[in-house]
Amino acid sequence: MDKKEVETPQLVLDTKIYIEMLSNMIGRLEKAKPKDRLEYGLEITRCLRGMLISIKGWKSWIDNLETLNALNMKDFEDFYPKLRKTAVEFLKLDVEVTERKLKEAKELYQKRTKQFKKKKKQEKATYVA
């Protein structure tokens, strides 16, 4: 290698690949227009996969003392409010959907229980010995 050439550290190369991968994911998610349940399921999976990859990246940053040391107070003040807002919105969505589906499940259970009891009552009434 020529003395004027400086080798790019692997971390920089990996970070560039990571940024490119996330940028591609963002582009696909922004363009997505699901039309049926299957496509919605696929797109939700892509959303969650992207979030999971990003969360793992953030977690490795925060768990690494060298990286943590490289972040200054202004860095934290800049990204923490945005990260907190995103986390709170996601958790609110989780609670909303979970509560709705739980209510629907309870209603379905009650409906089926009534139907079962009604059927049992009819069977008793028509039983001939």
C-alpha positions in Angstrom: 0.0 0.0 0.0 1.3 3.4 -0.9 2.1 5.7 2.1 -0.3 8.3 0.7 -3.1 5.9 0.7 -4.9 5.5 4.0 -6.8 2.3 4.7 -10.5 2.9 5.6 -11.2 1.4 9.0 -13.6 -1.5 9.0 -15.9 0.3 11.5 -16.3 3.1 9.0 -17.1 0.7 6.2 -19.6 -1.2 8.3 -21.2 2.0 9.4 -21.6 3.1 5.7 -23.2 -0.2 4.9 -25.5 0.1 7.9 -26.6 3.6 6.9 -27.2 2.5 3.3 -29.2 -0.5 4.4 -31.4 1.6 6.7 -31.8 4.2 4.0 -33.0 1.5 1.6 -35.5 0.2 4.2 -36.8 3.8 4.7 -37.3 4.2 1.0 -39.2 0.9 0.7 -41.4 1.7 3.7 -42.2 5.1 2.5 -43.2 3.8 -1.0 -45.3 0.9 0.4 -49.0 0.9 -0.4 -50.5 -2.4 0.9 -53.8 -3.4 -0.7 -54.8 -6.5 1.2 -54.3 -8.3 4.5 -51.3 -10.3 3.2 -49.5 -7.1 2.0 -50.3 -5.3 5.2 -48.8 -8.2 7.2 -45.7 -8.2 5.0 -45.2 -4.4 5.4 -45.8 -4.6 9.2 -43.1 -7.3 9.3 -40.7 -5.0 7.3 -41.5 -2.1 9.7 -40.8 -4.2 12.7 -37.6 -5.7 11.2 -36.3 -2.3 10.4 -37.1 -1.1 13.9 -35.4 -4.2 15.5 -32.2 -3.7 13.4 -32.1 0.0 14.5 -32.8 -0.8 18.1 -30.1 -3.4 18.2 -27.7 -0.7 16.7 -28.7 1.9 19.3 -28.4 -0.7 22.1 -24.9 -1.7 21.0 -23.9 2.0 21.0 -25.2 2.7 24.5 -23.7 -0.5 25.9 -20.3 0.3 24.5 -18.4 2.6 26.9 -16.1 3.8 24.1 -19.0 4.9 22.0 -20.8 6.3 25.0 -17.8 8.3 25.8 -17.7 9.7 22.3 -21.2 11.2 22.8 -21.4 14.6 24.4 -24.2 16.2 26.3 -25.4 18.1 23.2 -25.7 14.8 21.3 -27.9 13.4 24.1 -30.0 16.6 24.2 -30.5 16.4 20.5 -31.6 12.9 20.0 -33.1 11.9 23.3 -36.3 13.9 23.0 -36.9 12.5 19.4 -36.1 9.0 20.6 -38.4 9.3 23.6 -41.3 10.7 21.5 -40.9 7.8 19.0 -40.8 5.2 21.8 -43.9 6.7 23.6 -45.8 6.8 20.3 -44.9 3.2 19.5 -45.8 2.0 23.0 -49.2 3.9 22.9 -49.9 2.2 19.6 -49.1 -1.2 21.2 -51.4 -0.5 24.1 -54.2 0.7 21.8 -54.1 -2.3 19.5 -53.7 -4.8 22.4 -56.6 -3.3 24.3 -58.8 -3.3 21.1 -58.0 -6.9 20.3 -58.5 -8.0 23.9 -61.9 -6.4 23.9 -62.8 -8.2 20.6 -61.6 -11.5 22.0 -63.7 -11.1 25.2 -66.8 -10.2 23.1 -66.3 -13.2 20.9 -65.8 -15.5 23.9 -69.0 -14.2 25.5 -70.9 -14.6 22.2 -69.7 -18.2 21.8 -70.4 -19.0 25.5 -74.0 -17.8 25.0 -74.3 -19.8 21.9 -72.9 -22.9 23.6 -75.3 -22.5 26.6 -78.3 -22.0 24.3 -77.4 -25.1 22.3 -77.0 -27.2 25.5 -80.3 -25.9 26.8 -82.0 -26.9 23.5 -80.4 -30.3 23.7 -81.7 -30.9 27.2 -85.2 -29.8 26.2 -85.3 -32.2 23.2 -83.8 -35.2 25.0 -85.9 -38.3 24.9 -85.2 -41.3 27.1 
